[in-house]
Amino acid sequence: MSRVSIRGARASLAALTVGALFLTGCSSGGGGDDGGGDTEAKKQGQDISYTFADEAGSKGPAPEVKGAQKGGTIKVLQRDSYAHLDPAQIYVSDEGALSTLIHRRLTSYKKESDGKYSVVGDLATDAGQKSDGGKTWTYKLKDGIKFEDGSEITSKDIRHSMERMFAPFVTEGPTFVQQWMADTSGTEYRKLLPDGPYKGKHLSKDILETPDDKTVVFHFKKPVAELPYALAMAGYAVVSEKKDTKEKYDKKPLTSGPYKIASFKSGKSMKLVRNTEWDPKTDPQRNQYPDAFDIQFGVSFEDSTKRLMSDSGENQTATSFTNQVDASSMQEVRSDPKIKKRSVSGFQSYVGYMGINMDRVKDKKVRQAIAYALPAQSIVSAFGGSGGAQLAGNYISPTLVGHKPTDPFGKVKNPQGDIKKAKKLLQESGKKGMKLTFAYQNAPEWQSFSVAATDNLKKAGFNVQRKDIIADTYYDQIGKIKNNYDIYHHSWGADWPSSSTVVPPVFDGRQVQDGSPNYSHHKNPKFEKEMDRIAAMSNPNKAADEWMKLADKILKEDVPAVPLQYYKAIQLHGSKIGGAYFDESLHDIQPTSLYVKK
């Protein structure tokens, strides 16, 4: 589902049809849940289902949270500041969690009961009406939907929001809908509307139609079964046509959710207050219990864990949206009943990789040497062992349908790395002593791993130069095609319940551009042809198996990235915070249900 700026990025059925139950690979989770091996992860994934909601299922207001009270301020402890507030630029989980409070889109996810979720109409009256075999999707907007300034949200705003995704300054957000509109899988989609809507041009009516203020019609050249999922992404949230300030919108957007931004000091703090123009009757998923959210940045995992474990003073009314329990405290949190009661947890679909810049590291044997040398156990340990992560043998999370426990480079069999094999491969390549510039996130977990990884790589014969990058700009830096780094960690998972949103985004060479999740700059026409073939399959089980096979082929034949870990999550909250639960669609605590206990 996307990058995460804290530790990783975002389970899976490859071909979907409206109205069916869809399995996804996220876990059901639970306070202090320890997770397990592949079998348990698959079982957990099979306990989660999604449906597309009709008009009745998309009506507001959201169900009341049992025992919820209005008022008070929730303190939110976050390690990383927000690099982007413009929906079109949002593609990491920190900003995605914030987005649930301030931005609305045509569709969104709603928890119906334990393990059951639906894709509901958010701004739209339902999850979408499909016709013409899936080539046409029609959305009707609800009455009473407004921006924070009181202006009505119309189909013109939706059209504008979609068209601005083609503009050259938008480089960080999702590209799925744009590619479907342009009928391409690469960056060529921008040719459809090179300047976005800013020079008076619009997408033709046979692509995006707005016959009246309440209707939006998408026309695609090929059937698109997964549009409701895509439109639920933070990146496709609505932007005001009249108040769009282009690049400046990234720092001061016009909000549409239950909260608006009262102040934002990058790297320091943000305050959210009630948006009085938000009408709960129009919203099937969000609540508006606290008066405000007081967000503090620069709080490490260790610091937020200690503060929330103490449950003293203002920490009683504190939580975090995406900070997790730090490794050193994991055992205590899971064993102390009083603390465990104030935790939520789940098995995430994120997979962590060590990306290898193929523009700079062109020798396959060198890439293989890197793969064998890296000590995957070191990063699992850095995240708290089995409570925070699990060794990864391949690119596909064990929570995904079709996953098989393959291990081409022995990352599970030899979790400390195989230095002997790495050394031999490097010698065979004739590149002994080769300089490797290793970029890593300036955070405790990655600092710890960088030391262990550097030690192994040096033993294998590399000359390693470490380069730390501040966390809130890390993905912007490694996302540049012309970066000066040879290896760097990153993570990814499904953007919605389909493995078609994992392999192509990370390894399709046609999508290489600044900000693209193809951080390795991997290009192989043979595999790109396979991606197109699998994406067109209608049988979900067969497609899932094919995605798994293709992922392993890419890993073994090209080695663009090294699999490191599958993520898990445990999060804490204070004793006076209510409504906390681990949301499988968000992969973190759900902000919109939280309230302050009086």
C-alpha positions in Angstrom: 0.0 0.0 0.0 2.8 2.4 0.1 6.0 3.7 1.7 6.1 4.4 5.4 8.5 7.1 6.5 9.0 5.7 9.9 10.1 2.2 9.3 9.0 0.8 6.2 6.1 1.4 3.5 2.0 -0.2 2.9 -2.6 -7.7 1.1 -3.7 -9.5 -1.5 -5.9 -10.7 -4.3 -4.8 -9.9 -7.8 -8.1 -9.5 -9.6 -11.3 -8.2 -8.0 -14.9 -7.8 -8.9 -17.5 -5.6 -7.3 -19.7 -7.0 -4.6 -17.5 -10.0 -3.7 -15.7 -10.6 -0.5 -12.0 -9.9 -0.9 -9.3 -11.5 1.2 -6.4 -9.3 2.2 -3.1 -10.2 3.9 -3.3 -7.8 6.9 -3.5 -9.4 10.3 -6.4 -9.2 12.7 -4.0 -8.2 15.5 -4.7 -7.7 19.2 -3.0 -6.2 22.2 0.4 -7.6 22.6 0.0 -10.1 19.8 3.2 -11.8 19.0 2.5 -13.0 15.5 4.1 -16.2 14.3 5.4 -17.9 11.2 4.0 -18.1 7.7 1.1 -20.3 8.7 -0.2 -18.0 11.4 0.2 -14.9 9.2 -1.8 -16.5 6.4 -4.5 -17.5 8.8 -4.7 -14.0 10.1 -4.9 -12.6 6.6 -7.8 -15.0 5.8 -9.7 -13.6 8.7 -10.0 -10.2 7.0 -12.5 -9.4 4.4 -13.6 -6.4 2.3 -16.8 -5.5 0.5 -17.8 -2.6 -1.7 -20.6 -0.7 0.0 -23.9 0.5 -1.6 -25.6 3.8 -0.8 -27.2 2.5 2.4 -23.8 1.3 3.6 -22.2 4.6 2.8 -24.5 6.9 4.8 -23.3 8.9 7.8 -22.9 9.5 10.6 -20.3 7.0 11.6 -21.3 4.6 14.3 -20.8 5.9 17.8 -17.8 4.5 19.6 -19.0 2.8 22.8 -18.4 5.0 25.8 -17.1 7.9 23.7 -17.2 11.4 25.1 -16.6 14.8 23.3 -14.0 17.3 24.3 -10.5 17.4 25.5 -7.1 17.4 23.6 -5.2 14.4 22.6 -1.4 14.7 22.6 0.2 12.9 19.6 3.8 11.9 19.9 5.4 11.5 16.4 9.0 11.0 15.5 8.8 12.4 12.0 7.4 15.7 10.8 5.2 15.8 7.8 7.0 16.6 4.5 3.7 16.9 2.6 0.2 18.0 3.3 -1.1 18.3 -0.3 -3.1 15.1 -0.9 -1.5 14.6 -4.3 2.0 14.4 -2.6 0.9 12.0 0.2 2.2 8.4 -0.2 3.8 7.6 3.2 2.0 6.2 6.3 2.7 9.1 8.7 1.0 11.6 6.3 -1.6 8.9 5.5 -2.7 8.6 9.1 -3.0 12.4 9.4 -5.0 12.5 6.2 -7.8 10.5 7.7 -8.5 13.5 9.9 -8.1 16.4 7.4 -8.8 15.1 3.9 -11.8 13.3 2.3 -11.9 11.4 -1.0 -14.6 9.7 -3.1 -14.2 6.5 -1.2 -12.7 5.3 2.1 -12.4 2.3 4.4 -14.8 1.6 7.2 -14.5 -1.1 9.9 -17.8 -2.9 10.1 -16.8 -5.4 12.8 -13.8 -7.4 13.9 -12.1 -8.6 10.7 -14.7 -7.1 8.4 -14.2 -3.9 6.4 -16.0 -2.2 3.6 -15.0 0.3 1.0 -17.7 3.0 1.4 -18.6 6.2 -0.4 -16.9 9.0 1.4 -17.7 12.1 -0.6 -19.6 9.8 -3.0 -22.9 8.2 -2.2 -21.5 4.7 -2.6 -18.3 2.8 -3.6 -19.1 3.4 -7.3 -21.4 2.2 -10.0 -19.7 0.0 -12.6 -20.9 -0.4 -16.2 -19.6 -1.3 -19.7 -17.8 -4.3 -18.2 -15.8 -2.2 -15.8 -14.6 0.4 -18.3 -17.0 3.0 -16.9 -17.4 4.1 -13.2 -20.0 6.6 -12.1 -19.9 8.5 -8.8 -22.6 10.8 -7.3 -21.6 13.3 -4.7 -23.4 13.6 -1.4 -25.2 16.7 -0.3 -23.7 18.9 2.4 -20.0 18.1 1.7 -17.8 21.2 2.2 -14.3 22.5 2.5 -13.3 24.2 5.8 -14.0 27.6 4.3 -17.7 26.6 3.8 -17.5 26.3 0.0 -19.4 23.3 -1.4 -17.4 20.4 -2.9 -18.6 19.8 -6.4 -17.7 17.6 -9.3 -15.4 20.4 -10.6 -13.3 20.0 -7.5 -13.0 16.2 -8.1 -12.1 16.8 -11.7 -9.5 19.3 -10.7 -8.1 17.0 -8.1 -7.6 14.2 -10.7 -6.2 16.5 -13.4 -3.6 18.2 -11.1 -2.1 14.7 -10.5 -0.6 15.0 -14.0 1.2 18.3 -13.3 5.0 18.1 -13.2 5.3 19.4 -9.6 3.3 16.4 -8.3 6.0 13.7 -7.9 5.3 11.9 -4.7 1.8 10.6 -4.9 0.1 7.6 -6.4 -0.1 7.1 -10.2 -2.6 4.3 -10.6 -5.7 6.2 -11.7 -3.6 8.5 -14.0 -2.1 5.4 -15.7 -5.5 3.8 -16.1 -6.8 7.0 -17.7 -3.8 7.2 -20.1 -3.9 3.4 -20.7 -0.2 3.1 -19.9 1.8 1.5 -17.1 4.7 3.9 -17.2 5.4 7.6 -16.8 4.0 8.4 -20.2 0.7 9.1 -18.5 1.8 12.7 -18.0 1.6 13.3 -21.8 -2.2 13.1 -21.4 -2.2 16.5 -19.6 1.4 17.7 -19.3 0.6 20.9 -17.4 -2.3 19.5 -15.4 -5.3 21.9 -15.5 -3.2 25.0 -14.9 -3.2 26.3 -18.5 -6.9 25.9 -19.1 -6.8 22.4 -20.6 -8.8 19.5 -19.3 -9.1 15.8 -19.8 -11.5 14.9 -22.6 -15.0 13.9 -21.7 -14.4 10.4 -23.0 -11.9 10.0 -20.1 -13.3 12.1 -17.2 -16.8 13.5 -17.4 -18.6 15.9 -15.1 -22.1 16.3 -16.6 -23.4 18.2 -13.5 -22.1 19.4 -10.2 -22.9 16.1 -8.5 -21.7 13.6 -11.0 -18.2 12.3 -11.9 -17.8 9.6 -14.6 -14.5 7.8 -15.3 -14.1 6.2 -18.7 -11.2 3.7 -19.2 -10.1 1.9 -22.3 -9.8 -1.3 -20.4 -11.8 -2.8 -17.5 -10.7 -1.5 -14.1 -12.0 -3.7 -11.3 -10.1 -2.0 -8.5 -11.0 1.7 -8.8 -12.9 2.0 -5.4 -9.8 0.8 -3.7 -7.5 3.3 -5.5 -9.8 6.2 -4.9 -9.7 5.5 -1.1 -6.0 6.4 -1.1 -4.9 9.6 0.6 -3.4 10.7 -2.7 -6.7 11.0 -4.4 -8.4 13.2 -1.7 -10.2 16.3 -2.9 -8.4 19.6 -3.6 -10.3 22.9 -4.0 -10.2 24.1 -7.6 -10.6 27.8 -6.5 -8.2 27.7 -3.6 -5.4 25.6 -5.3 -2.1 27.3 -4.8 -0.1 24.6 -6.6 3.3 24.0 -4.9 2.2 26.2 -1.9 -0.8 24.0 -1.3 1.7 21.4 0.2 2.2 23.6 3.3 -1.3 25.0 3.7 -4.1 22.9 2.2 -7.8 23.5 2.4 -9.2 20.7 4.5 -12.4 18.7 4.2 -12.3 16.2 7.1 -13.5 16.6 10.7 -10.3 18.6 11.6 -8.4 21.5 10.2 -4.9 22.7 10.7 -4.6 25.6 13.2 -0.8 25.7 13.1 2.1 23.8 11.7 5.7 24.3 12.5 7.7 21.8 10.5 9.9 19.6 12.6 8.3 20.9 15.8 4.5 20.8 16.1 1.1 20.8 14.6 -2.3 21.6 16.1 -5.5 20.3 14.6 -8.9 21.8 15.7 -12.5 21.0 14.9 -13.6 21.8 11.3 -17.1 23.2 11.9 -18.0 22.9 8.2 -17.6 19.1 8.4 -21.1 17.5 8.6 -21.0 14.1 10.4 -24.3 13.2 8.6 -22.3 12.9 5.4 -19.4 10.8 6.8 -19.8 7.0 7.4 -16.4 6.4 8.9 -15.0 9.4 10.9 -15.9 10.7 14.3 -15.1 14.1 15.8 -14.7 13.5 19.6 -11.6 15.5 20.7 -11.6 19.3 20.5 -8.0 19.2 19.2 -5.0 17.1 18.5 -1.7 18.5 19.7 1.0 16.8 17.6 4.7 17.0 18.7 7.4 16.0 16.3 10.9 14.8 17.1 9.8 12.2 19.7 11.8 9.0 19.2 10.2 5.5 19.5 12.1 5.1 22.8 10.9 8.4 24.2 7.3 7.9 23.2 7.3 4.4 24.5 8.7 5.4 27.9 6.2 8.3 28.2 3.2 6.2 27.3 4.4 3.3 29.5 4.6 5.7 32.5 1.1 6.9 32.0 1.8 10.0 34.1 0.4 13.5 33.7 -0.4 14.5 30.2 0.8 11.1 29.0 -2.5 9.7 30.1 -4.2 11.6 27.3 -1.4 10.9 24.8 -0.9 8.4 21.9 0.9 8.2 18.6 -0.5 7.7 15.2 2.5 5.8 13.8 5.3 5.6 16.5 5.6 2.1 17.7 7.0 0.4 20.8 10.8 0.5 20.7 12.8 -2.7 20.7 14.2 -2.4 24.2 10.7 -2.1 25.7 9.0 -4.7 23.6 9.2 -7.5 26.2 8.0 -5.4 29.1 5.0 -4.1 27.1 4.0 -7.6 26.1 4.4 -9.1 29.6 3.0 -6.4 31.9 -0.8 -6.8 31.9 -1.4 -3.1 32.8 0.6 -1.8 29.9 -0.5 -4.5 27.5 -4.1 -3.4 28.2 -3.1 0.0 26.7 -1.7 -1.5 23.5 -2.9 -2.3 20.1 -1.1 -4.5 17.6 -1.3 -6.2 14.3 0.7 -8.1 11.6 1.5 -5.6 8.8 1.9 -6.3 5.1 5.0 -4.1 4.8 8.2 -5.7 3.5 11.5 -4.0 4.2 14.2 -4.1 1.5 17.8 -3.0 1.0 17.6 -1.3 -2.4 20.6 -1.4 -4.7 21.0 1.5 -7.1 21.3 -0.4 -10.4 22.5 2.7 -12.2 25.6 2.7 -10.0 26.0 -1.0 -9.1 25.7 -2.6 -12.5 27.5 -5.9 -11.9 25.1 -8.7 -10.9 27.7 -10.6 -8.9 28.3 -7.5 -6.8 24.6 -7.2 -6.1 24.6 -10.9 -5.2 27.5 -10.4 -2.8 25.6 -7.5 -1.1 22.5 -9.8 -0.8 24.4 -12.6 0.9 26.4 -10.3 3.2 23.5 -8.4 4.8 22.6 -9.6 8.3 18.8 -9.5 8.2 18.6 -10.6 11.9 20.2 -7.3 12.9 17.2 -5.3 11.6 14.7 -7.7 13.1 16.4 -7.4 16.4 16.5 -3.6 16.1 12.7 -3.7 15.8 12.3 -5.8 18.9 12.5 -9.3 17.6 9.3 -11.3 16.9 7.1 -8.6 18.3 8.2 -6.0 15.7 9.4 -7.9 12.6 10.0 -11.3 11.0 12.8 -12.4 8.7 12.0 -12.0 5.1 13.1 -14.5 2.5 11.5 -12.8 -0.5 9.7 -9.7 -1.7 6.2 -10.9 -0.9 4.8 -10.6 2.6 3.6 -13.8 4.2 0.2 -12.1 4.7 -0.4 -12.0 1.0 -2.4 -14.6 -0.9 0.0 -16.6 -3.0 3.0 -16.1 -0.7 5.4 -19.0 -0.5 8.3 -19.2 2.0 11.0 -19.1 -0.6 14.5 -17.9 0.4 16.8 -17.5 -2.6 19.6 -15.7 -0.8 19.3 -17.6 2.5 18.1 -14.5 4.5 16.0 -16.8 6.7 18.3 -19.8 6.7 21.4 -17.6 7.4 19.9 -14.6 9.2 23.4 -13.3 10.2 24.5 -13.2 6.5 26.7 -15.5 4.5 30.0 -13.6 4.4 32.0 -16.4 2.9 29.7 -16.7 -0.1 29.6 -12.9 -0.4 33.4 -12.6 -0.3 33.7 -15.3 -3.0 31.2 -13.5 -5.4 32.9 -10.2 -4.9 36.3 -11.7 -5.7 34.8 -13.3 -8.8 33.5 -10.0 -10.0 37.0 -8.4 -9.7 35.6 -5.6 -7.6 37.2 -6.3 -4.2 37.6 -3.1 -2.3 34.7 -1.5 -4.2 33.3 1.6 -2.6 29.7 1.5 -1.4 27.9 4.6 -0.3 25.3 3.4 2.2 22.4 5.8 2.9 20.3 5.2 6.0 17.6 6.9 8.0 18.9 8.8 11.0 16.8 6.8 13.5 17.9 4.4 16.2 16.7 1.2 14.4 18.4 2.0 11.2 21.5 3.4 12.9 21.9 0.1 14.7 21.4 -1.9 11.5 23.7 0.2 9.5 26.6 -0.6 11.9 26.0 -4.4 11.7 25.4 -4.3 7.9 28.6 -2.2 7.3 30.6 -4.6 9.4 29.4 -7.6 7.3 30.0 -5.8 4.0 33.5 -4.8 5.0 34.3 -8.4 5.9 33.0 -9.4 2.5 35.5 -7.0 0.9 33.6 -3.7 0.4 34.8 -0.2 1.3 31.6 1.1 2.9 30.9 4.8 3.4 27.8 5.4 5.6 25.6 8.5 5.0 22.8 9.3 7.5 19.8 11.2 6.2 17.2 13.0 8.5 14.0 11.0 8.7 11.5 13.5 7.4 13.3 14.0 4.0 14.7 10.5 3.7 12.4 9.2 1.0 12.7 12.5 -1.0 16.5 12.0 -1.0 16.6 8.4 -2.0 13.7 9.0 -4.4 15.9 11.1 -6.7 17.0 9.2 -9.8 20.3 11.1 -9.7 21.1 10.3 -6.1 24.7 9.7 -4.9 24.0 6.5 -3.0 24.7 2.8 -3.9 22.5 1.1 -1.3 19.6 2.3 0.9 16.8 0.7 2.8 13.1 1.2 1.9 9.8 -0.6 2.3 6.6 -1.3 0.5 3.3 -3.2 0.7 0.0 -3.3 -1.1 -1.7 0.0 -1.7 -5.0 -1.8 -1.4 -6.0 -5.5 -1.3 -4.2 -6.6 -4.5 -0.7 -7.8 -5.2 -0.8 -5.9 -8.4 0.1 -2.9 -6.3 3.3 -4.4 -5.0 5.5 -5.9 -7.8 4.9 -3.3 -10.6 5.3 -0.1 -8.4 8.6 -1.4 -7.0 10.1 -3.1 -10.0 8.5 -1.8 -13.2 11.2 0.1 -15.2 8.6 2.1 -17.0 7.7 3.9 -13.8 11.2 5.1 -13.0 11.1 8.8 -12.2 11.9 11.1 -9.2 9.7 10.0 -6.3 9.0 6.6 -7.8 9.0 3.6 -5.4 11.3 1.8 -7.9 14.2 3.0 -5.8 16.6 0.5 -7.5 15.8 1.9 -10.9 15.2 -1.7 -12.0 14.4 -2.0 -15.7 13.8 -5.3 -17.5 11.4 -5.4 -20.5 11.0 -9.2 -20.1 9.6 -8.8 -16.6 7.5 -5.8 -17.5 5.8 -7.9 -20.2 5.1 -10.4 -17.5 3.6 -7.8 -15.3 1.2 -6.7 -18.0 0.2 -10.4 -18.6 -0.5 -11.1 -15.0 -2.4 -7.8 -14.4 -4.8 -8.8 -17.2 -5.7 -12.2 -15.5 -9.2 -12.6 -14.2 -8.6 -15.6 -11.9 -7.4 -14.2 -8.5 -5.7 -17.4 -7.2 -3.8 -18.0 -10.4 -2.8 -14.4 -10.6 -1.6 -14.4 -7.0 0.6 -17.5 -7.8 2.0 -15.8 -10.9 2.9 -12.6 -8.9 4.8 -14.7 -6.4 6.7 -16.5 -9.2 7.5 -13.3 -10.9 8.8 -11.6 -7.7 11.2 -14.5 -7.1 12.4 -14.4 -10.7 13.2 -10.7 -10.4 15.0 -11.3 -7.1 17.1 -14.2 -8.4 17.8 -13.0 -11.9 18.4 -9.3 -11.3 18.8 -8.7 -7.6 17.6 -5.1 -7.6 16.8 -5.2 -3.8 17.5 -7.5 -0.9 14.5 -8.6 1.3 15.1 -8.0 5.0 12.0 -8.1 7.1 8.2 -8.5 7.3 6.8 -5.9 9.7 4.6 -6.2 12.8 3.4 -3.3 14.9 2.6 -2.7 18.6 1.4 0.8 19.7 0.6 2.3 23.0 -1.8 4.9 24.3 -2.5 6.6 27.6 -5.1 5.3 30.1 -7.5 8.3 29.4 -7.5 7.5 25.6 -10.6 5.6 24.4 -11.6 4.2 21.1 -8.1 2.9 20.2 -7.9 -0.1 17.8 -5.4 -1.4 15.2 -6.9 -0.7 11.8 -6.0 -3.3 9.2 -6.7 -1.0 6.3 -4.4 1.7 7.7 -1.9 -0.6 9.3 -1.7 1.6 12.4 -3.9 2.9 15.2 -7.1 4.6 13.7 -7.1 8.3 14.6 -10.8 9.0 13.7 -12.2 6.9 16.6 -10.1 8.2 19.4 -11.6 10.2 22.4 -10.5 11.5 25.7 -12.0 9.8 28.8 -13.3 12.3 31.4 
